[in-house]
Amino acid sequence: MTNMTNPLLDGSGLPRFDTIASSDVQLAITELLTQTRSLVERLTDDAVPARWTDFAAPLSDGIEHLSRAWGIVGHLHSVNDVPEWREAYNGMLPEVSRFYAELGQNLKLFAKYKAIRESSEYESLNTAQRKIIDNEVRDFRLSGAELPEDKKPRFQAISEELASLSAKFSENLLDATNAFAEIVTDEGELSGLPADAVQAAREAAEKESIAGWKFTLHMPSYLPVMQYADSRRLRAALYRAYSTRASEFGAPELDNTPLIRRILELRQEEAQLLGYSNFAEVSLVPKMAESVAQVQTFLRDLADKAKPFARKDITELRDFASKELGLAELEPWDIGYASEKLLQARYAFSEQEVKQYFTEGKVLAGLFHVIETLFGVSLKPDTAPVWHEDVRFFRIETPGGELIGQFYLDLYARETKRGGAWMDEAITRRRTASGIQKPVAYLNCNFSRPVGNKPATFTHDEVTTLFHEAGHGLHHLLTRVEELGVSGIHGVEWDAVELPSQFMENYCWEWNVLQKMTAHVDTGAPLPRELFDKMLAAKNFQSGLQNVRQIEFSLFDLRLHSDFDPTGSRSVLELLGEVRQEVAVITPPEWNRFPNSFSHIFAGGYGAGYFSYKWAEVLSADCYAAFEEAGNPFDPTTGKRFLDEIISAGGARPALDNFRAFRGREPQVDALLRHSGMGV
Ligand SMILES: [Zn+2]
């Protein structure tokens, strides 16, 4: 097969889903890897001038060719996971991963980027180009590229030890989770549990040929017990086991306590090698948040305002538990159970009933109408080769009919499709030799397909998910940036990337939008107001408690990595105690060992970054509040400013500058509180 006939090598337009076969993958990707490697080799030659047009631009072009082709392979693997595509994808994955790892370690590339950064050309580059150079230099620096030669081996050793400690932390946690089982032999103890949870527990016991029901600390077994089991003894037993996992109360070889100290010590040393005073500072460099102090102030401000509501939530729960459930003292293992009973008693409604109102045609028309009104664009059906007959294709145009971008919409669940919902990019907007390359996105969901001759209906959660992914899609499609590295979602700080998506979710809670976006599948009637009010109340149920809990985790994580001495005498638990004293309204038992299972920060990428969850929520709520202040969720002036300053800006400008340009001030927490029913 020649290159001319391998459709994966054709980067001239939309992916050729009608002709691409799994048998094209190995040849095309191998060919592109070879081409790109030799391009990198050529461009890093001393003879090549360190200039944008001689180095950065051709490098970006070459890598794009590879990433577009590999993107198609990855996409097909996700939406059409049949054996031949799985094999084709997995067959090339190690090669492709190795290539990108090499790029990140290539010090010759670093030298070229740095030379551009220090050259007289730099000032003459446009904002987007400068940002790309800055990002490259920053990322190489943070991976130790600029350390003196005698410090590099130590830096490398730290990285390797940290990687193995993180892996060990997860393994211990998993092994400790698996080490526990509670066998129930008294059927009376199953009271309150949903039938499927009981059935699963019975099957788990049967598998080991034991009598009774086996409960474990894995979520599908643990959660229903904490939420529904009437047996307080059973809840208490599981809670205790769960919250002491991987601690000194279990097998010594699975204890994460010494690992936590060591991880913190090494992160501190790494930060100092890089010239920072602590690891939290390092973590913030590529993020939107500017300083440790700024994040601390943000979290404390939110805590101050949410705490009275959290106190109210817990008082309400205590009263209810003692009066209605006979639980005089509300223990930690009663909280989930009592909350579920309270929710049912106060705000119960049927998800199934709500679902009857969200028919597919109405929902899509509603979403399109929101996008068109908000951003002054028009959406039209379009045609393109697709990977499955369910997939639809649309175009976004200016009011004058000029093409802005296109997107695929693959709504329904299939056996061969990966779970969840996600937006992915097929083509990214940028300027090429022949003009502007228009962006293309994939929107993928896993909703239920139509049954019989009735249209498909979606739960409100699914509708919210669709709006969320559409927000990511708009960030990608409505960008005006012309340089690949910071176009659309490229180069956007990861604590800012959820802003457009979470922003779009707000429209699923606008009564005026919902009225027009709903039609009962049988009667055609719009969603009744009474049902909407119940949905809203359930959404905000215990939001005070939920907020202070997230703040507790965030502040603990931040302080661990900024004002805690891992070699000092103060323990991690003492610091957690201090944080709880300050922001929490529930004090867990003295034997609770939450840090030992906090894998987000010790085994995931969230070290000194757990706050990002709240941060992004605050930003999107605060942006939406600008529309509320204008008195109209579709206010055209505000919509244009939101498009100009945030949605279209990509990663070309720091996200905090985007926010300030849109809002004219620093982010404030009040809108999030108000939207969660904590308004004052
Ligand atoms: Zn998202």
Residues whose N, C-alpha, C, O or C-beta is under 5 A from the ligand:
A	BS01	ZN	S501
